[in-house]
Amino acid sequence: MGGSTISVLAALALGVHPADRSAFDACRAESKSIGQCNWRDGRFISFNGQYSNRIATNAGWIAVEQSKQINPNEYAPTGVEKILERSPNLWAVEGNFLICPLKQPHEIDYLRENHLKIACLAGARRLSARRMP
């Protein structure tokens, strides 16, 4: 890992990276009426196509959508971006993510079929790079 990646990861371990603060705050506010935010261990992976950034958890896939961002379906916290910028097809980011619900699978037929939940991120910690098989 490069020095800049380690410093970003260390900053995230201590608190929210300044670049992520507004996105995380907007996420908490937007999901407040929908459901409770929960910390979950998972693997952040970037795919091609609709809902490209997803987190794999023991409970299934979660699509990340930060609605207040320029590209809401492509948002990744700063520490995750630093790891994935090497080559998103070869790397995943394992960590602990504060996931806040935005929509339930029954609201969209495509999501119901694939059991994909849509959520935003309100936090990320203990991030580490993992090479994809």
Backbone as CSV, one residue per row, in Angstrom:
resi,resn,N_x,N_y,N_z,CA_x,CA_y,CA_z,C_x,C_y,C_z
1,MET,0.841,-1.178,0.000,0.000,0.000,0.000,0.879,1.231,0.000
2,GLY,0.460,2.220,-0.785,1.218,3.454,-0.834,1.034,4.275,0.420
3,GLY,1.947,5.207,0.634,1.894,6.058,1.818,0.617,6.866,1.907
4,SER,0.130,7.372,0.754,-1.101,8.184,0.789,-2.303,7.346,1.163
5,THR,-2.341,6.094,0.701,-3.456,5.206,1.054,-3.454,4.927,2.541
6,ILE,-2.289,4.680,3.100,-2.194,4.394,4.529,-2.628,5.607,5.338
7,SER,-2.230,6.809,4.914,-2.623,7.996,5.666,-4.126,8.248,5.584
8,VAL,-4.730,7.984,4.421,-6.180,8.136,4.293,-6.884,7.115,5.173
9,LEU,-6.395,5.884,5.169,-7.014,4.848,6.000,-6.871,5.189,7.476
10,ALA,-5.738,5.736,7.867,-5.550,6.126,9.262,-6.503,7.254,9.632
11,ALA,-6.691,8.216,8.731,-7.628,9.317,9.000,-9.049,8.795,9.135
12,LEU,-9.418,7.825,8.303,-10.766,7.268,8.395,-10.959,6.498,9.690
13,ALA,-9.910,5.867,10.174,-10.025,5.123,11.427,-10.281,6.079,12.589
14,LEU,-9.771,7.310,12.486,-9.934,8.286,13.559,-11.228,9.074,13.450
15,GLY,-11.803,9.168,12.277,-13.021,9.938,12.090,-13.384,10.016,10.629
16,VAL,-14.318,10.881,10.300,-14.790,11.035,8.928,-13.826,11.907,8.138
17,HIS,-13.462,11.464,6.953,-12.628,12.250,6.060,-13.426,13.490,5.666
18,PRO,-12.816,14.680,5.670,-13.552,15.910,5.364,-14.307,15.861,4.031
19,ALA,-13.766,15.176,3.042,-14.422,15.092,1.736,-15.715,14.290,1.791
20,ASP,-15.871,13.443,2.790,-17.053,12.587,2.906,-18.114,13.138,3.854
21,ARG,-17.767,14.123,4.640,-18.678,14.593,5.691,-20.055,14.994,5.156
22,SER,-20.114,15.804,4.093,-21.418,16.264,3.600,-22.237,15.105,3.026
23,ALA,-21.580,14.174,2.334,-22.298,13.012,1.780,-22.854,12.144,2.900
24,PHE,-22.071,11.934,3.952,-22.523,11.104,5.067,-23.665,11.779,5.819
25,ASP,-23.565,13.100,6.032,-24.624,13.839,6.724,-25.920,13.823,5.919
26,ALA,-25.827,14.020,4.604,-27.015,13.996,3.739,-27.661,12.613,3.752
27,CYS,-26.857,11.579,3.790,-27.374,10.215,3.833,-28.196,9.985,5.096
28,ARG,-27.644,10.366,6.236,-28.375,10.188,7.502,-29.705,10.933,7.479
29,ALA,-29.696,12.149,6.972,-30.912,12.960,6.929,-31.953,12.346,5.990
30,GLU,-31.504,11.876,4.833,-32.425,11.320,3.842,-33.068,10.015,4.302
31,SER,-32.342,9.205,5.026,-32.864,7.894,5.431,-33.610,7.926,6.762
32,LYS,-33.586,9.050,7.438,-34.166,9.156,8.780,-35.612,8.652,8.843
33,SER,-36.435,8.972,7.851,-37.837,8.565,7.873,-38.059,7.156,7.317
34,ILE,-37.035,6.542,6.750,-37.176,5.224,6.127,-36.780,4.096,7.070
35,GLY,-35.679,4.263,7.757,-35.217,3.205,8.648,-33.937,3.589,9.357
36,GLN,-33.514,2.725,10.233,-32.342,2.956,11.064,-31.062,2.586,10.324
37,CYS,-30.013,3.380,10.517,-28.692,3.083,9.967,-28.013,2.046,10.867
38,ASN,-27.282,1.121,10.242,-26.583,0.081,11.000,-25.190,-0.131,10.440
39,TRP,-24.241,-0.395,11.344,-22.885,-0.758,10.935,-22.907,-2.214,10.502
40,ARG,-22.324,-2.495,9.328,-22.241,-3.864,8.829,-20.877,-4.113,8.223
41,ASP,-20.347,-5.286,8.491,-19.120,-5.709,7.819,-19.485,-6.102,6.405
42,GLY,-18.618,-5.767,5.467,-18.900,-6.117,4.088,-17.725,-5.867,3.182
43,ARG,-17.963,-6.119,1.911,-16.945,-5.950,0.879,-17.489,-5.005,-0.184
44,PHE,-16.880,-3.841,-0.329,-17.275,-2.835,-1.306,-16.661,-3.216,-2.642
45,ILE,-17.508,-3.392,-3.657,-17.054,-3.824,-4.970,-17.657,-2.889,-6.011
46,SER,-16.888,-2.577,-7.042,-17.363,-1.736,-8.131,-17.587,-2.604,-9.365
47,PHE,-18.819,-2.540,-9.915,-19.195,-3.300,-11.105,-19.436,-2.338,-12.256
48,ASN,-19.654,-2.883,-13.447,-20.128,-2.097,-14.577,-21.650,-2.188,-14.588
49,GLY,-22.321,-1.142,-15.044,-23.767,-1.198,-15.190,-24.525,-0.485,-14.091
50,GLN,-25.837,-0.756,-14.042,-26.713,-0.096,-13.085,-26.333,-0.453,-11.654
51,TYR,-26.381,0.542,-10.773,-25.967,0.378,-9.375,-24.580,-0.273,-9.324
52,SER,-23.605,0.437,-9.880,-22.270,-0.127,-10.051,-21.515,-0.346,-8.746
53,ASN,-21.746,0.485,-7.730,-21.050,0.292,-6.462,-21.960,-0.446,-5.496
54,ARG,-21.492,-1.602,-5.034,-22.295,-2.450,-4.157,-21.455,-2.948,-2.989
55,ILE,-22.158,-3.309,-1.944,-21.501,-3.905,-0.785,-22.091,-5.292,-0.590
56,ALA,-21.221,-6.277,-0.549,-21.654,-7.652,-0.271,-21.595,-7.864,1.238
57,THR,-22.709,-8.275,1.819,-22.774,-8.575,3.246,-23.306,-9.986,3.424
58,ASN,-23.309,-10.467,4.649,-23.879,-11.790,4.914,-25.372,-11.829,4.596
59,ALA,-26.032,-10.670,4.651,-27.478,-10.601,4.405,-27.812,-10.381,2.927
60,GLY,-26.830,-10.227,2.059,-27.075,-10.021,0.635,-26.395,-8.764,0.121
61,TRP,-26.745,-8.392,-1.112,-26.143,-7.240,-1.781,-26.863,-5.955,-1.419
62,ILE,-26.086,-4.899,-1.289,-26.626,-3.570,-1.033,-26.046,-2.631,-2.083
63,ALA,-26.930,-1.950,-2.827,-26.494,-0.980,-3.827,-26.303,0.367,-3.142
64,VAL,-25.180,1.012,-3.415,-24.875,2.306,-2.808,-25.381,3.414,-3.722
65,GLU,-26.177,4.327,-3.166,-26.680,5.472,-3.918,-26.661,6.701,-3.021
66,GLN,-25.730,7.607,-3.279,-25.627,8.858,-2.521,-26.311,9.946,-3.345
67,SER,-27.562,10.216,-3.068,-28.371,11.070,-3.933,-27.893,12.509,-4.049
68,LYS,-27.159,13.020,-3.103,-26.707,14.415,-3.168,-25.378,14.562,-3.908
69,GLN,-24.876,13.488,-4.483,-23.601,13.504,-5.185,-23.819,13.680,-6.697
70,ILE,-22.767,14.056,-7.410,-22.847,14.276,-8.856,-23.236,12.987,-9.580
71,ASN,-22.577,11.903,-9.279,-22.898,10.590,-9.835,-23.330,9.684,-8.686
72,PRO,-24.617,9.730,-8.306,-25.051,9.054,-7.077,-24.817,7.545,-7.051
73,ASN,-24.842,6.881,-8.213,-24.643,5.430,-8.238,-23.173,5.041,-8.329
74,GLU,-22.295,6.035,-8.394,-20.863,5.758,-8.496,-20.091,6.268,-7.290
75,TYR,-20.791,6.663,-6.237,-20.133,7.226,-5.056,-19.371,6.151,-4.284
76,ALA,-18.205,6.530,-3.827,-17.414,5.692,-2.923,-16.718,6.623,-1.933
77,PRO,-16.687,6.261,-0.655,-15.965,7.092,0.322,-14.496,7.236,-0.082
78,THR,-13.858,8.278,0.403,-12.481,8.604,0.034,-11.525,7.422,0.204
79,GLY,-11.556,6.750,1.328,-10.654,5.620,1.564,-10.880,4.482,0.585
80,VAL,-12.137,4.237,0.230,-12.474,3.196,-0.743,-11.955,3.590,-2.120
81,GLU,-12.162,4.846,-2.513,-11.680,5.325,-3.812,-10.173,5.155,-3.952
82,LYS,-9.440,5.467,-2.900,-7.973,5.358,-2.943,-7.541,3.927,-3.238
83,ILE,-8.251,2.966,-2.683,-7.896,1.560,-2.931,-8.331,1.142,-4.324
84,LEU,-9.567,1.487,-4.713,-10.100,1.049,-5.998,-9.448,1.730,-7.190
85,GLU,-8.844,2.896,-6.999,-8.254,3.599,-8.144,-7.096,2.818,-8.755
86,ARG,-6.544,1.866,-8.039,-5.473,1.026,-8.606,-5.999,0.267,-9.816
87,SER,-7.126,-0.394,-9.645,-7.794,-1.131,-10.708,-9.068,-1.715,-10.120
88,PRO,-10.215,-1.081,-10.358,-11.448,-1.512,-9.718,-11.868,-2.934,-10.056
89,ASN,-11.394,-3.457,-11.185,-11.753,-4.827,-11.547,-10.943,-5.858,-10.775
90,LEU,-9.856,-5.430,-10.150,-8.989,-6.372,-9.450,-9.038,-6.251,-7.936
91,TRP,-9.619,-5.170,-7.421,-9.595,-4.935,-5.990,-10.992,-4.760,-5.414
92,ALA,-11.149,-5.166,-4.181,-12.351,-4.903,-3.390,-11.871,-4.285,-2.084
93,VAL,-12.790,-3.672,-1.366,-12.435,-3.044,-0.101,-13.280,-3.670,1.003
94,GLU,-12.617,-4.333,1.919,-13.335,-4.890,3.061,-13.324,-3.867,4.179
95,GLY,-14.416,-3.829,4.922,-14.479,-2.881,6.015,-15.797,-2.931,6.740
96,ASN,-16.007,-1.927,7.544,-17.217,-1.782,8.331,-17.902,-0.517,7.825
97,PHE,-19.137,-0.659,7.352,-19.848,0.436,6.700,-21.126,0.765,7.452
98,LEU,-21.384,2.063,7.639,-22.637,2.509,8.241,-23.631,2.669,7.096
99,ILE,-24.566,1.721,7.007,-25.494,1.620,5.892,-26.870,2.112,6.328
100,CYS,-27.421,3.050,5.554,-28.730,3.636,5.854,-29.690,3.312,4.705
101,PRO,-30.849,2.734,4.995,-31.775,2.333,3.927,-32.383,3.533,3.205
102,LEU,-32.561,3.389,1.881,-33.227,4.415,1.089,-34.518,3.882,0.474
103,LYS,-34.470,2.665,-0.059,-35.637,2.041,-0.682,-35.645,0.562,-0.312
104,GLN,-36.791,0.000,-0.231,-36.915,-1.429,0.049,-37.031,-2.192,-1.275
105,PRO,-36.603,-3.461,-1.326,-36.613,-4.219,-2.578,-37.985,-4.295,-3.236
106,HIS,-39.075,-4.289,-2.472,-40.400,-4.427,-3.076,-40.840,-3.182,-3.850
107,GLU,-40.114,-2.072,-3.735,-40.507,-0.847,-4.414,-40.194,-0.867,-5.915
108,ILE,-39.247,-1.679,-6.329,-38.846,-1.739,-7.734,-38.751,-3.205,-8.141
109,ASP,-39.460,-3.599,-9.219,-39.500,-5.002,-9.628,-38.111,-5.594,-9.849
110,TYR,-37.227,-4.849,-10.528,-35.882,-5.359,-10.790,-35.174,-5.713,-9.494
111,LEU,-35.326,-4.863,-8.496,-34.647,-5.081,-7.227,-35.246,-6.262,-6.477
112,ARG,-36.571,-6.421,-6.553,-37.223,-7.534,-5.856,-36.697,-8.869,-6.394
113,GLU,-36.567,-8.976,-7.713,-36.097,-10.219,-8.324,-34.685,-10.569,-7.873
114,ASN,-33.854,-9.558,-7.701,-32.456,-9.795,-7.340,-32.179,-9.587,-5.849
115,HIS,-33.199,-9.255,-5.082,-33.060,-9.035,-3.642,-31.976,-8.001,-3.332
116,LEU,-31.933,-6.967,-4.149,-30.944,-5.914,-3.980,-31.573,-4.773,-3.192
117,LYS,-30.950,-4.390,-2.110,-31.436,-3.268,-1.307,-30.668,-2.013,-1.726
118,ILE,-31.344,-0.865,-1.703,-30.687,0.389,-2.038,-30.484,1.170,-0.750
119,ALA,-29.256,1.619,-0.546,-28.913,2.338,0.681,-27.838,3.363,0.372
120,CYS,-27.647,4.262,1.304,-26.542,5.206,1.201,-25.570,4.922,2.349
121,LEU,-24.382,5.470,2.239,-23.372,5.261,3.269,-23.262,6.496,4.142
122,ALA,-23.235,6.273,5.445,-23.073,7.366,6.402,-21.778,7.207,7.183
123,GLY,-20.959,6.233,6.818,-19.688,6.039,7.488,-18.948,4.840,6.921
124,ALA,-17.642,4.843,7.075,-16.791,3.729,6.651,-15.570,3.711,7.560
125,ARG,-15.227,2.529,8.049,-14.067,2.417,8.938,-13.429,1.039,8.766
126,ARG,-12.210,0.916,9.309,-11.440,-0.337,9.260,-11.393,-0.889,7.820
127,LEU,-10.994,-0.031,6.892,-10.937,-0.411,5.485,-9.614,-1.103,5.160
128,SER,-9.701,-2.140,4.329,-8.488,-2.817,3.881,-8.693,-3.314,2.448
129,ALA,-7.594,-3.331,1.698,-7.635,-3.778,0.307,-7.659,-5.298,0.263
130,ARG,-8.429,-5.817,-0.688,-8.471,-7.261,-0.899,-8.451,-7.511,-2.399
131,ARG,-7.479,-8.284,-2.833,-7.367,-8.605,-4.250,-8.450,-9.605,-4.628
132,MET,-9.125,-9.327,-5.746,-10.190,-10.208,-6.213,-9.562,-11.461,-6.826
133,PRO,-10.246,-12.586,-6.694,-9.705,-13.827,-7.287,-9.733,-13.799,-8.798
